[in-house]
Amino acid sequence: MTLTVCGLLGSPFVRKICTQLNEKHVPYEIESLSPFQADDSFTKINPVRRIPLLKDSDEGDDFILPDSSAIFHYIERKHPEPSLLPDSNADYGRALWLEEYADSEMASKIGMGVFRSIIFPQLAGDAPDMDKAMHFIREKLPPIHEYLEGQIAGKTWFSGDAFGLADISIAVQYGNLAFTGYAPSADRWPNLRAFMARVGERESFASIHMKAARFFADMKKIEIDPKEGL
Ligand SMILES: N[C@@H](CCC(=O)N[C@@H](CS)C(=O)NCC(=O)O)C(=O)O
Protein backbone atom coordinates (compact mmCIF):
# COMPACT_ATOMS: atom_id res chain seq x y z
CA MET A 1 0.00 0.00 0.00
CA THR A 2 1.48 3.34 -1.03
CA LEU A 3 -0.28 6.62 -0.56
CA THR A 4 1.16 9.54 -2.52
CA VAL A 5 0.23 13.14 -1.84
CA CYS A 6 0.82 15.20 -4.98
CA GLY A 7 1.35 18.95 -4.67
CA LEU A 8 3.61 21.56 -3.11
CA LEU A 9 4.24 21.93 0.61
CA GLY A 10 3.54 25.66 0.43
CA SER A 11 -0.11 24.76 -0.12
CA PRO A 12 -2.15 24.67 3.11
CA PHE A 13 -4.41 22.05 1.51
CA VAL A 14 -1.46 19.75 0.88
CA ARG A 15 -0.21 20.17 4.46
CA LYS A 16 -3.74 19.51 5.75
CA ILE A 17 -3.48 15.99 4.30
CA CYS A 18 0.13 15.50 5.43
CA THR A 19 -0.83 16.52 8.98
CA GLN A 20 -3.76 14.08 8.94
CA LEU A 21 -1.54 11.21 7.76
CA ASN A 22 1.13 12.13 10.33
CA GLU A 23 -1.49 12.04 13.13
CA LYS A 24 -2.43 8.53 12.03
CA HIS A 25 1.19 7.41 11.50
CA VAL A 26 0.26 6.28 8.01
CA PRO A 27 3.35 6.31 5.77
CA TYR A 28 3.10 8.31 2.54
CA GLU A 29 5.16 9.78 -0.22
CA ILE A 30 5.09 13.34 -1.50
CA GLU A 31 5.23 13.92 -5.25
CA SER A 32 6.00 17.47 -6.32
CA LEU A 33 3.27 18.88 -8.55
CA SER A 34 2.84 22.55 -9.37
CA PRO A 35 -0.68 23.47 -10.50
CA PHE A 36 0.85 26.34 -12.45
CA GLN A 37 3.28 24.23 -14.47
CA ALA A 38 1.43 20.93 -14.88
CA ASP A 39 0.57 19.82 -18.45
CA ASP A 40 -2.88 19.09 -19.89
CA SER A 41 -3.10 15.66 -18.26
CA PHE A 42 -3.64 17.51 -14.95
CA THR A 43 -6.89 18.99 -16.29
CA LYS A 44 -8.19 15.49 -17.00
CA ILE A 45 -7.55 14.46 -13.38
CA ASN A 46 -8.78 17.70 -11.83
CA PRO A 47 -10.70 20.03 -14.14
CA VAL A 48 -10.17 22.94 -11.73
CA ARG A 49 -6.37 22.28 -11.73
CA ARG A 50 -5.80 22.50 -7.99
CA ILE A 51 -3.60 20.61 -5.56
CA PRO A 52 -3.55 18.29 -3.65
CA LEU A 53 -4.20 15.03 -5.45
CA LEU A 54 -4.00 11.65 -3.72
CA LYS A 55 -2.81 8.41 -5.32
CA ASP A 56 -3.46 5.08 -3.61
CA SER A 57 -1.66 2.09 -5.12
CA ASP A 58 -4.29 -0.26 -3.60
CA GLU A 59 -6.86 1.21 -5.97
CA GLY A 60 -4.81 1.01 -9.17
CA ASP A 61 -3.20 3.60 -11.41
CA ASP A 62 -6.52 5.13 -12.50
CA PHE A 63 -7.40 6.22 -8.97
CA ILE A 64 -6.25 9.80 -8.43
CA LEU A 65 -8.41 11.78 -6.04
CA PRO A 66 -8.52 15.61 -6.10
CA ASP A 67 -9.57 18.02 -3.33
CA SER A 68 -8.36 18.06 0.28
CA SER A 69 -11.87 17.57 1.67
CA ALA A 70 -12.56 14.48 -0.49
CA ILE A 71 -9.08 13.18 0.32
CA PHE A 72 -9.45 13.83 4.07
CA HIS A 73 -12.70 11.88 4.27
CA TYR A 74 -11.32 9.09 2.06
CA ILE A 75 -8.37 8.69 4.44
CA GLU A 76 -10.65 8.79 7.51
CA ARG A 77 -12.60 5.88 6.04
CA LYS A 78 -9.53 3.88 5.06
CA HIS A 79 -7.52 4.59 8.23
CA PRO A 80 -10.13 5.34 10.89
CA GLU A 81 -7.75 5.32 13.90
CA PRO A 82 -7.17 7.65 15.59
CA SER A 83 -10.30 9.39 14.34
CA LEU A 84 -9.93 13.05 13.47
CA LEU A 85 -13.71 13.47 13.32
CA PRO A 86 -15.69 14.18 16.51
CA ASP A 87 -18.09 11.59 17.94
CA SER A 88 -21.13 13.75 18.67
CA ASN A 89 -23.40 14.80 15.82
CA ALA A 90 -23.21 18.47 16.79
CA ASP A 91 -19.41 18.51 16.97
CA TYR A 92 -19.19 16.58 13.72
CA GLY A 93 -21.41 19.14 12.00
CA ARG A 94 -19.36 21.99 13.46
CA ALA A 95 -16.12 20.40 12.27
CA LEU A 96 -17.46 20.19 8.72
CA TRP A 97 -18.54 23.83 8.85
CA LEU A 98 -15.18 25.02 10.16
CA GLU A 99 -13.37 22.99 7.50
CA GLU A 100 -15.49 24.71 4.86
CA TYR A 101 -14.90 28.14 6.45
CA ALA A 102 -11.14 27.55 6.48
CA ASP A 103 -11.00 26.15 2.94
CA SER A 104 -13.09 28.94 1.41
CA GLU A 105 -13.22 32.19 3.42
CA MET A 106 -9.82 31.89 5.13
CA ALA A 107 -8.08 30.55 2.04
CA SER A 108 -9.39 33.34 -0.16
CA LYS A 109 -8.38 36.14 2.22
CA ILE A 110 -5.14 34.61 3.51
CA GLY A 111 -3.99 32.69 0.45
CA MET A 112 -5.03 35.01 -2.33
CA GLY A 113 -4.76 38.25 -0.32
CA VAL A 114 -1.65 37.92 1.83
CA PHE A 115 0.38 34.80 0.91
CA ARG A 116 0.29 35.36 -2.84
CA SER A 117 1.05 39.08 -2.51
CA ILE A 118 4.16 38.43 -0.45
CA ILE A 119 5.47 35.12 -1.75
CA PHE A 120 4.57 34.86 -5.44
CA PRO A 121 6.36 38.04 -6.64
CA GLN A 122 9.50 36.95 -4.76
CA LEU A 123 9.40 33.53 -6.42
CA ALA A 124 9.53 35.45 -9.72
CA GLY A 125 12.40 37.66 -8.52
CA ASP A 126 10.19 40.73 -7.93
CA ALA A 127 9.41 42.81 -4.83
CA PRO A 128 6.51 41.67 -2.61
CA ASP A 129 3.26 43.62 -2.86
CA MET A 130 3.23 44.88 0.74
CA ASP A 131 0.36 47.33 0.12
CA LYS A 132 -2.02 44.63 -1.04
CA ALA A 133 -1.01 42.30 1.79
CA MET A 134 -1.46 45.08 4.38
CA HIS A 135 -4.87 45.95 2.96
CA PHE A 136 -6.00 42.38 3.60
CA ILE A 137 -4.38 42.29 7.05
CA ARG A 138 -6.05 45.56 8.07
CA GLU A 139 -9.46 45.17 6.42
CA LYS A 140 -10.22 41.52 5.68
CA LEU A 141 -8.52 39.38 8.32
CA PRO A 142 -9.72 40.94 11.63
CA PRO A 143 -13.30 39.61 11.21
CA ILE A 144 -11.87 36.12 10.66
CA HIS A 145 -9.64 36.32 13.75
CA GLU A 146 -12.58 37.72 15.73
CA TYR A 147 -14.92 34.92 14.73
CA LEU A 148 -12.37 32.20 15.46
CA GLU A 149 -11.37 33.85 18.77
CA GLY A 150 -15.00 33.47 19.84
CA GLN A 151 -15.18 29.88 18.60
CA ILE A 152 -12.07 28.71 20.50
CA ALA A 153 -12.56 30.75 23.73
CA GLY A 154 -12.65 28.43 26.76
CA LYS A 155 -11.82 25.38 24.65
CA THR A 156 -8.70 23.46 23.69
CA TRP A 157 -9.84 22.40 20.22
CA PHE A 158 -12.38 23.88 17.84
CA SER A 159 -14.81 21.00 17.71
CA GLY A 160 -15.09 18.33 20.39
CA ASP A 161 -12.48 17.29 22.93
CA ALA A 162 -9.82 16.05 20.56
CA PHE A 163 -7.59 17.57 17.89
CA GLY A 164 -9.17 16.99 14.49
CA LEU A 165 -10.45 18.17 11.13
CA ALA A 166 -11.47 21.70 12.16
CA ASP A 167 -8.18 22.35 13.97
CA ILE A 168 -6.04 21.10 11.09
CA SER A 169 -8.00 23.04 8.46
CA ILE A 170 -7.71 26.31 10.41
CA ALA A 171 -4.10 25.82 11.52
CA VAL A 172 -2.72 25.21 8.03
CA GLN A 173 -4.27 28.49 6.84
CA TYR A 174 -2.61 30.39 9.71
CA GLY A 175 0.54 28.48 8.79
CA ASN A 176 0.56 30.25 5.44
CA LEU A 177 0.24 33.59 7.20
CA ALA A 178 3.26 32.66 9.32
CA PHE A 179 5.31 32.14 6.14
CA THR A 180 4.70 35.82 5.31
CA GLY A 181 5.95 36.93 8.74
CA TYR A 182 2.53 37.90 10.09
CA ALA A 183 0.64 36.42 13.05
CA PRO A 184 -2.54 37.91 14.57
CA SER A 185 -1.97 40.12 17.63
CA ALA A 186 -1.74 38.04 20.84
CA ASP A 187 -3.15 41.00 22.82
CA ARG A 188 -6.26 41.24 20.70
CA TRP A 189 -6.84 37.53 19.92
CA PRO A 190 -5.16 35.65 22.81
CA ASN A 191 -7.18 32.44 22.56
CA LEU A 192 -6.42 32.11 18.87
CA ARG A 193 -2.71 32.59 19.48
CA ALA A 194 -2.80 30.05 22.32
CA PHE A 195 -4.52 27.60 19.95
CA MET A 196 -1.78 28.10 17.35
CA ALA A 197 0.87 27.52 20.01
CA ARG A 198 -0.85 24.24 21.00
CA VAL A 199 -1.00 23.08 17.38
CA GLY A 200 2.63 24.09 16.87
CA GLU A 201 3.62 21.65 19.62
CA ARG A 202 2.17 18.74 17.67
CA GLU A 203 4.78 16.85 15.69
CA SER A 204 2.19 15.97 13.03
CA PHE A 205 1.70 19.65 12.18
CA ALA A 206 5.11 21.11 13.06
CA SER A 207 7.22 18.64 11.05
CA ILE A 208 5.53 19.43 7.74
CA HIS A 209 5.08 23.14 8.52
CA MET A 210 8.79 23.54 9.26
CA LYS A 211 9.71 21.67 6.09
CA ALA A 212 7.56 24.09 4.06
CA ALA A 213 8.88 27.13 5.96
CA ARG A 214 12.39 26.42 4.68
CA PHE A 215 11.30 27.39 1.14
CA PHE A 216 10.38 30.88 2.34
CA ALA A 217 13.11 31.41 4.93
CA ASP A 218 15.18 33.90 2.92
CA MET A 219 12.27 35.94 1.60
CA LYS A 220 11.33 39.45 2.70
CA LYS A 221 8.61 39.33 5.38
CA ILE A 222 5.84 41.58 6.64
CA GLU A 223 6.79 43.80 9.58
CA ILE A 224 3.99 45.40 11.59
CA ASP A 225 4.21 47.91 14.43
CA PRO A 226 2.69 46.08 17.46
CA LYS A 227 0.90 49.37 18.30
CA GLU A 228 -1.36 48.78 15.28
CA GLY A 229 -2.99 45.87 17.18
CA LEU A 230 -3.21 43.70 14.09
N1 LIG B 1 -10.88 23.07 -2.44
C1 LIG B 1 -9.55 22.70 -2.83
C2 LIG B 1 -8.67 23.93 -2.91
C3 LIG B 1 -7.26 23.60 -3.35
C4 LIG B 1 -6.48 24.84 -3.78
O1 LIG B 1 -7.03 25.95 -3.93
N2 LIG B 1 -5.19 24.65 -4.01
C5 LIG B 1 -4.38 25.74 -4.52
C6 LIG B 1 -3.00 25.71 -3.88
S1 LIG B 1 -3.05 26.23 -2.21
C7 LIG B 1 -4.17 25.56 -6.01
O2 LIG B 1 -3.95 24.46 -6.47
N3 LIG B 1 -4.22 26.65 -6.76
C8 LIG B 1 -4.01 26.63 -8.17
C9 LIG B 1 -4.58 27.82 -8.85
O3 LIG B 1 -5.16 28.69 -8.19
O4 LIG B 1 -4.48 27.88 -10.07
C10 LIG B 1 -9.00 21.67 -1.83
O5 LIG B 1 -9.50 21.64 -0.70
O6 LIG B 1 -8.13 20.89 -2.20
The ligand as a MOL file (V3000), in Angstrom:
LIG
                    3D

  0  0  0     0  0            999 V3000
M  V30 BEGIN CTAB
M  V30 COUNTS 20 19 0 0 0
M  V30 BEGIN ATOM
M  V30 1 N -10.8810 23.0710 -2.4400 0
M  V30 2 C -9.5470 22.6980 -2.8270 0
M  V30 3 C -8.6670 23.9290 -2.9070 0
M  V30 4 C -7.2610 23.6010 -3.3480 0
M  V30 5 C -6.4780 24.8360 -3.7840 0
M  V30 6 O -7.0300 25.9470 -3.9260 0
M  V30 7 N -5.1880 24.6500 -4.0090 0
M  V30 8 C -4.3800 25.7360 -4.5210 0
M  V30 9 C -2.9990 25.7110 -3.8810 0
M  V30 10 S -3.0500 26.2350 -2.2110 0
M  V30 11 C -4.1670 25.5610 -6.0090 0
M  V30 12 O -3.9510 24.4630 -6.4700 0
M  V30 13 N -4.2190 26.6470 -6.7550 0
M  V30 14 C -4.0060 26.6350 -8.1650 0
M  V30 15 C -4.5780 27.8220 -8.8540 0
M  V30 16 O -5.1620 28.6850 -8.1870 0
M  V30 17 O -4.4760 27.8790 -10.0720 0
M  V30 18 C -9.0040 21.6730 -1.8270 0
M  V30 19 O -9.4960 21.6390 -0.6970 0
M  V30 20 O -8.1250 20.8950 -2.1990 0
M  V30 END ATOM
M  V30 BEGIN BOND
M  V30 1 1 1 2
M  V30 2 1 2 3
M  V30 3 1 2 18
M  V30 4 1 3 4
M  V30 5 1 4 5
M  V30 6 2 5 6
M  V30 7 1 5 7
M  V30 8 1 7 8
M  V30 9 1 8 9
M  V30 10 1 8 11
M  V30 11 1 9 10
M  V30 12 2 11 12
M  V30 13 1 11 13
M  V30 14 1 13 14
M  V30 15 1 14 15
M  V30 16 2 15 16
M  V30 17 1 15 17
M  V30 18 2 18 19
M  V30 19 1 18 20
M  V30 END BOND
M  V30 END CTAB
M  END
